[in-house]
Amino acid sequence: MPRKRSRTADQVRIGRSNSGLGLFATAPFKKGEFVAQYWGRKVSDEEADRIDNKYLFELNDRWTIDGSNRRNIARYINHSCRPNGKIDISGGKIIIRAKRKIQAGEEITYNYGRNYFTAFIKPVGCRCAACKQAKKSARAQRTRSKKR
């Protein structure tokens, strides 16, 4: 029997974003609405330290989810310093919900947290929409200052 697609699978698509591939809404999400579940193999933190991929999501101080399976659509959700999604961890499940209303066509994002940001994003520079806009504004301000 074919596996049923979730309602969410019809509300999102994987596409190009500033950070590579991203997850985009194809229909609006209301604030608090379920967007996706981050799932995969549950591994101990010791095993997670030996795994070489960027799709590891720490559940707690003992367990991590290896979300590298490509059917895990939540793995395509990128970081943002001003996200529209939020994480709820309960009962060993990682749920992404809409932090605010998300419009069709909008990229779905959540904040990856300070530790991930410091280790992986900060060294290369954040490419989220909020940071790109801030950098653009700063460049415009410098340009205006030089003209005076």
Secondary structure, DSSP 8 states (H G I E B T S, - for coil): ------TGGGTEEEEEETTEEEEEESS-B-TT-EEEEE--EEEEHHHHHH---S-EEE-SSSEEEE---TT-GGGG-EE-SS-SEEEEEETTEEEEEESS-B-TT-EEEE---HHHIIIIITTT---SHHHHHHHHHHHHHHHHHHH-
